Amino acid sequence: MSSASETQPAGLSIAVTPPEERHEQAKPASQSWFIAKLNPVSRFICPLMMSLPLFFTLDVVSGSIQFGVVLVLLWIGGINPLVVIRRTWPVWWGAFFGFITIMMYGRTGGTIYCSWGAVTISDGSLYIAAATFLRVAAIAVPSVIFMLGLDPTDLADGLVQILHLSPRFVYGGLAGIRMFTLLQEDWRALGLSRRSRGLGDGNAVMRIFSQAFGLLVLSIRRATKLATAMEARGFGGDAERSQARVSELHTIDWVSYVVSIIIPLTAVGIAVATGNWHSPLHGA
């Protein structure tokens, strides 16, 4: 029998870096340098703070001002406006269909341009449609950009340590999100196992319902094991838990809160000052 040195080609060597000397570059949490420095809780709160004042107005002035200012700030923060529009394309589709619907079925007022059955296009419906389009863009676009690249584990740590939510609820939801990614793999494995037993060649509809029931049973079993594991680790108890990762707010987070308050209040204030403020309760 030949030795290992005889079977190894001459001059072949594999360099292995020790674990303590490995320095992998961290993946950025966001394309924007400003958003990447924010605490995950701040990335959840800031869009919420910016959107709240817009729920009390329906005009083109406040929505357009806030959307324009947000685009400029994101550009300064490192995200090109074209990239923002490309990454938020579902928002634009939703806003477009909302514009078309309100334009045809919104409140009639002023000059009527088209009237056919229940469809009436007028100055009033066009104004409300444009205001709705801009409000959806001003609310949804920054929300999507702030959430892109957000790590669920870091968000869960922040919700527990900063907002003091129940660890059992937060980490249970985090575990559920992690398990959700296994559904596709479980579905494929169930399909292959059923076909290997000759059960996958029948009616397609019945096969889907039967396989879905099997997936439900598998999910319940996995959830039961997960709940038992969490109980074994002290979740749900009265004792104070220690944290493996510290999540805290910094100066940049407080700055983001101030900016998130100033932008919508300024936009709504300009709308009121110019006489363009319009109550959403009278816009349907």
C-alpha positions as CSV (number, residue, x, y, z in Angstrom):
1,M,0.0,0.0,0.0
2,S,1.4,3.4,-1.0
3,S,1.6,6.2,1.6
4,A,-0.3,9.5,1.4
5,S,2.8,11.4,0.4
6,E,3.2,9.2,-2.6
7,T,-0.4,9.8,-3.9
8,Q,-0.2,13.6,-3.4
9,P,1.0,15.4,-6.5
10,A,4.3,17.2,-6.0
11,G,4.1,20.9,-5.3
12,L,0.4,20.8,-4.3
13,S,-0.4,22.7,-1.1
14,I,-3.6,24.1,0.3
15,A,-3.2,27.2,2.5
16,V,-5.7,27.4,5.3
17,T,-6.1,30.6,7.3
18,P,-6.6,30.1,11.1
19,P,-10.0,31.2,12.4
20,E,-8.6,34.0,14.6
21,E,-6.9,35.6,11.5
22,R,-10.0,35.6,9.3
23,H,-11.5,39.0,8.8
24,E,-14.4,38.9,6.5
25,Q,-15.8,42.2,5.3
26,A,-19.2,43.0,6.9
27,K,-22.1,43.3,4.5
28,P,-23.5,46.8,4.6
29,A,-27.0,47.1,6.1
30,S,-28.0,49.6,3.5
31,Q,-26.7,51.3,0.4
32,S,-27.0,54.6,2.3
33,W,-24.2,55.4,4.7
34,F,-26.7,57.3,6.9
35,I,-29.4,54.6,7.1
36,A,-26.7,51.9,7.6
37,K,-25.6,53.6,10.9
38,L,-29.1,53.7,12.3
39,N,-30.4,51.3,14.9
40,P,-32.9,48.8,13.3
41,V,-35.6,50.2,15.6
42,S,-34.9,53.7,14.3
43,R,-35.2,52.4,10.7
44,F,-38.7,51.1,11.7
45,I,-39.8,54.2,13.6
46,C,-38.6,57.0,11.2
47,P,-40.8,56.1,8.3
48,L,-43.7,55.7,10.7
49,M,-43.1,59.2,12.1
50,M,-42.9,60.7,8.6
51,S,-46.1,59.1,7.5
52,L,-48.4,60.0,10.4
53,P,-48.9,63.7,9.5
54,L,-49.8,62.8,5.9
55,F,-52.8,60.8,7.1
56,F,-54.5,64.0,8.1
57,T,-54.2,65.8,4.8
58,L,-54.9,65.0,1.1
59,D,-53.3,67.6,-1.1
60,V,-50.7,67.7,-3.8
61,V,-48.5,70.3,-2.0
62,S,-47.6,68.4,1.2
63,G,-47.1,65.0,-0.6
64,S,-44.9,66.5,-3.3
65,I,-42.8,68.5,-0.9
66,Q,-42.2,65.6,1.4
67,F,-41.4,63.2,-1.5
68,G,-39.0,65.7,-3.0
69,V,-37.2,66.4,0.2
70,V,-36.9,62.6,0.9
71,L,-35.4,62.0,-2.5
72,V,-32.8,64.8,-2.0
73,L,-31.9,63.5,1.5
74,L,-31.6,59.9,0.2
75,W,-29.4,61.2,-2.6
76,I,-27.1,63.0,-0.1
77,G,-27.1,59.8,1.9
78,G,-25.7,57.8,-1.0
79,I,-28.7,56.5,-2.9
80,N,-29.3,57.9,-6.4
81,P,-33.0,58.9,-7.1
82,L,-33.1,56.5,-10.1
83,V,-32.0,53.6,-7.8
84,V,-34.7,54.6,-5.3
85,I,-37.4,54.5,-8.1
86,R,-36.1,51.2,-9.4
87,R,-36.0,49.5,-6.0
88,T,-39.6,50.7,-5.2
89,W,-41.3,49.7,-8.4
90,P,-44.2,47.8,-6.6
91,V,-45.0,51.1,-4.9
92,W,-45.3,52.9,-8.2
93,W,-47.5,50.2,-9.7
94,G,-49.8,50.4,-6.6
95,A,-49.9,54.2,-6.7
96,F,-50.6,54.2,-10.5
97,F,-53.6,51.8,-10.2
98,G,-54.8,53.9,-7.2
99,F,-54.6,57.0,-9.4
100,I,-56.6,55.4,-12.2
101,T,-59.3,54.1,-9.9
102,I,-59.8,57.4,-8.0
103,M,-59.6,59.4,-11.3
104,M,-62.6,57.4,-12.6
105,Y,-64.6,56.9,-9.5
106,G,-63.5,59.8,-7.2
107,R,-65.6,62.8,-6.1
108,T,-66.9,64.8,-9.0
109,G,-66.1,68.6,-9.0
110,G,-65.4,71.4,-11.4
111,T,-65.1,70.7,-15.1
112,I,-66.2,67.2,-16.2
113,Y,-64.0,65.9,-19.0
114,C,-65.6,62.4,-19.4
115,S,-68.7,60.7,-18.2
116,W,-69.7,57.2,-19.1
117,G,-71.9,55.2,-16.8
118,A,-70.3,55.1,-13.3
119,V,-67.0,56.6,-14.6
120,T,-66.7,60.3,-14.3
121,I,-63.4,62.2,-14.8
122,S,-63.5,65.7,-13.6
123,D,-61.2,68.4,-12.0
124,G,-62.1,67.1,-8.5
125,S,-61.4,63.5,-9.2
126,L,-58.1,64.3,-11.0
127,Y,-57.0,66.4,-8.0
128,I,-57.8,63.8,-5.5
129,A,-56.1,61.1,-7.6
130,A,-52.9,63.2,-8.0
131,A,-52.9,63.9,-4.2
132,T,-53.4,60.2,-3.4
133,F,-50.6,59.2,-5.8
134,L,-48.2,61.7,-4.2
135,R,-49.2,60.7,-0.7
136,V,-48.6,57.0,-1.4
137,A,-45.2,57.8,-2.9
138,A,-44.3,60.0,0.1
139,I,-45.3,57.4,2.6
140,A,-44.3,54.1,1.0
141,V,-41.0,55.0,-0.8
142,P,-39.0,55.9,2.3
143,S,-40.6,53.0,4.2
144,V,-39.3,50.5,1.6
145,I,-35.8,52.1,1.4
146,F,-35.4,52.1,5.2
147,M,-36.4,48.5,5.4
148,L,-34.2,47.2,2.6
149,G,-31.3,45.2,4.1
150,L,-32.7,45.3,7.6
151,D,-31.6,42.2,9.6
152,P,-34.5,40.6,11.5
153,T,-32.3,39.5,14.3
154,D,-30.9,43.0,15.0
155,L,-34.5,44.3,14.8
156,A,-35.6,41.7,17.3
157,D,-32.8,42.7,19.7
158,G,-33.8,46.3,19.4
159,L,-37.5,45.7,20.0
160,V,-36.7,43.8,23.2
161,Q,-34.0,46.1,24.6
162,I,-35.2,49.5,23.5
163,L,-38.9,49.2,23.2
164,H,-39.1,46.6,26.0
165,L,-41.4,44.2,24.1
166,S,-41.9,40.7,25.3
167,P,-38.9,38.5,24.4
168,R,-41.2,35.5,24.1
169,F,-43.3,37.3,21.5
170,V,-40.4,39.0,19.6
171,Y,-38.1,36.0,19.4
172,G,-41.0,33.7,18.7
173,G,-41.9,35.8,15.7
174,L,-38.2,35.9,14.7
175,A,-38.1,32.1,14.8
176,G,-41.3,31.9,12.8
177,I,-39.8,34.2,10.1
178,R,-36.7,32.0,10.0
179,M,-38.8,28.9,9.7
180,F,-40.9,30.4,7.0
181,T,-38.0,30.1,4.6
182,L,-38.1,26.3,5.0
183,L,-41.6,26.0,3.5
184,Q,-40.4,25.8,-0.1
185,E,-37.9,23.1,0.8
186,D,-40.5,21.2,2.9
187,W,-43.0,21.3,0.0
188,R,-40.4,20.0,-2.4
189,A,-39.4,17.2,0.0
190,L,-43.1,16.2,0.5
191,G,-43.7,16.1,-3.2
192,L,-40.7,13.9,-3.8
193,S,-41.6,11.5,-1.0
194,R,-45.2,11.2,-2.2
195,R,-44.0,10.5,-5.8
196,S,-41.6,7.8,-4.5
197,R,-44.6,6.1,-3.0
198,G,-46.7,6.3,-6.1
199,L,-49.1,9.0,-4.6
200,G,-48.2,11.9,-6.9
201,D,-49.6,10.9,-10.2
202,G,-53.3,11.3,-9.5
203,N,-55.5,14.3,-9.7
204,A,-53.5,17.5,-9.5
205,V,-56.0,19.4,-7.4
206,M,-56.4,16.6,-4.8
207,R,-52.6,16.2,-4.7
208,I,-52.1,19.8,-3.8
209,F,-54.7,19.7,-1.0
210,S,-53.3,16.4,0.3
211,Q,-49.7,17.7,0.2
212,A,-50.8,21.0,1.8
213,F,-52.3,19.1,4.7
214,G,-49.1,17.2,5.1
215,L,-47.2,20.4,5.1
216,L,-49.5,21.8,7.8
217,V,-48.9,18.7,10.0
218,L,-45.2,19.1,9.5
219,S,-45.3,22.8,10.4
220,I,-47.3,22.1,13.6
221,R,-44.8,19.5,14.7
222,R,-41.9,21.8,14.0
223,A,-43.7,24.7,15.9
224,T,-44.2,22.4,18.9
225,K,-40.5,21.5,19.0
226,L,-39.6,25.1,18.7
227,A,-41.9,26.1,21.5
228,T,-40.5,23.4,23.7
229,A,-36.9,24.6,22.9
230,M,-37.8,28.2,23.8
231,E,-39.4,27.2,27.0
232,A,-36.3,25.2,27.9
233,R,-34.2,28.3,27.3
234,G,-36.3,30.4,29.8
235,F,-38.5,32.3,27.4
236,G,-41.8,33.3,29.1
237,G,-40.3,33.3,32.6
238,D,-40.4,36.1,35.1
239,A,-36.6,36.3,35.6
240,E,-34.7,39.1,33.8
241,R,-32.9,37.8,30.7
242,S,-29.3,38.7,29.7
243,Q,-28.6,39.8,26.2
244,A,-26.0,38.3,23.9
245,R,-26.0,41.4,21.6
246,V,-26.4,45.0,22.9
247,S,-28.8,47.3,21.0
248,E,-28.8,50.9,21.9
249,L,-29.6,54.3,20.4
250,H,-26.8,56.8,19.4
251,T,-26.8,60.5,18.5
252,I,-27.4,59.7,14.8
253,D,-30.7,58.0,15.8
254,W,-31.9,61.0,17.7
255,V,-31.0,63.2,14.7
256,S,-33.0,61.0,12.4
257,Y,-36.0,61.3,14.8
258,V,-35.8,65.1,14.6
259,V,-35.5,65.1,10.8
260,S,-38.4,62.6,10.5
261,I,-40.6,65.0,12.5
262,I,-39.5,68.3,10.8
263,I,-40.0,67.0,7.2
264,P,-43.8,66.1,7.3
265,L,-44.7,69.0,9.7
266,T,-43.0,71.5,7.3
267,A,-44.7,69.9,4.3
268,V,-48.2,70.1,6.0
269,G,-47.5,73.6,7.3
270,I,-46.7,74.9,3.8
271,A,-49.9,73.3,2.5
272,V,-51.9,75.0,5.2
273,A,-50.1,78.3,4.7
274,T,-50.8,78.3,1.0
275,G,-54.4,77.3,1.4
276,N,-54.0,73.9,-0.3
277,W,-54.6,71.8,2.8
278,H,-57.5,69.4,2.2
279,S,-59.0,67.0,4.7
280,P,-59.0,63.3,3.6
281,L,-62.4,62.9,5.2
282,H,-63.9,65.1,2.4
283,G,-61.8,63.6,-0.4
284,A,-63.7,60.5,-1.2
